[in-house]
Amino acid sequence: MNPLFLSGFGVSLCVDRARLMVKDGHLMPDTTLSRHEIQPRHVPFDSIVIDSQTGQISIPAIKWLMRHGVPLFILDYNGTLLSSTLPREPVVGNLKKAQIEAHQDPEKRFYIARAIVEAKLERTRDLVEWFGSRYEIDQKSISRLGEEIRRFEGCRALKDLLLVEGRVAEVYWKIFQTLIPKKCGFISRMHETHQMNSTDPVNTLLNYGYAFLESRCRASINAVGLEPSIGFLHEIAQPKYPLVYDLQEPFRWIIDKTILSCIENDTFSKRDFFLTDNYVLRLLPSSIKKLLQEVRLPFNSRIEHKARNYCWDTIIRLKSTELARYILRKTSGLDFSRPTPDLFRPDTKDLRKEIMSLSVSQARKIGIKKNTLWYLKDRANQEKPFKIYAKIERKLDDILP
């Protein structure tokens, strides 16, 4: 994942002597504009994301991007994905025909939707366990989450899957809300009138994060040749892209984990947001770029899958390909649950408690100096995440369970 982000007033994309001429927009009257001259066949980014109210894109520029396989995405005022221009998809009429037939086949549609929901529920369980390694989570909420996930085994129809998914999401967001400082004003992702209630910083960050995820899913589906308007879990509705939303579900954990880490590290402050006339909270263009850098890290992190190492951005593409192969009956099964993310954090609540209880004499016996112990206790006593050097970690392993 390596997008070029453009924002501000007066964004411009044009072509001059076969080169793509890119001009970033004005953020302030005295802003020094960022300019790029991209030579043909030497594109240093894989997509362009634009958050701008004014500017121009020439037809030659669009042709240039499409011929180089670079998708173009435009964000809406609230951080959601408004529009996209994608490279020409592969001409695979048999795949689209098979996709429609699979959608119309209740048994096959249920199988695909079940695989999607199963992966989402597994990632939800994994993420809550990761939360629990750092935070004290209400056991009643964990029990209820387990109960709702166990209902999945009894699902025999699409409506049952949707019911289980909705109930799990309700519990999950209640747990997530307990992890967020009250000063952020985050109540839930679920809302009586709207699920993207962009009136607090956390929901605003989630909106932008999910928009980045949606852009990667759209690009992957387009590259494979699937039809984005024909989904299996989400219903067909204008102007929706159900298959894009389907593919997002197993990977939403990437955004949730990233946003929580941003909140823990105070990556964003009040100065990163502004309120529009219709009371929608938005990120400043410079802050969107900062969030994009945070999101890039997990997307580009690598995981072992089928004896090879892939980044998660590539895994999304692979799952799109696997779906296409299943629809074409080239494979007999479908698994969105693998690979399993390696969720780990060094600053667990148990480690913090053990560090706080560590005496000077105990620390001296294992070779930890007094000033180092003071530093460890100071960090363990704070809410922010912290890391321990490998040398110190090995020493702590000698006395900590």
Secondary structure, 3 states (H helix, E strand, C coil): CCEEEEEEEEEEEEEECCEEEEECCECCCCCCCCEEEECCCCCCCCEEEEEEEEEEECHHHHHHHHHCCCCEEEECCCCCEEEEECCCCCCCHHHHHHHHHHHHCHHHHHHHHHHHHHHHHHHHHHHHHHHHCCCCCCHHHHHHHHHHHHHHHHCCCHHHHHHHHHHHHHHHHHHHHHHCCHHHCCCCCCCCCCCCCCCCHHHHHHHHHHHHHHHHHHHHHHHHCCCCCCCCCCCCCCCCCHHHHHHHHHHHHHHHHHHHHHHHCCCCCHHHEEECCCCCEEECHHHHHHHHHHHHHHHHCEEEECCEEEEHHHHHHHHHHHHHHHHCCCCCCCCCCCCCCCCCCCCCHHHHHHHHHCCHHHHHHCCCCHHHHHHHHHHHCCCCCCCCCHHHHHHHHCCCC
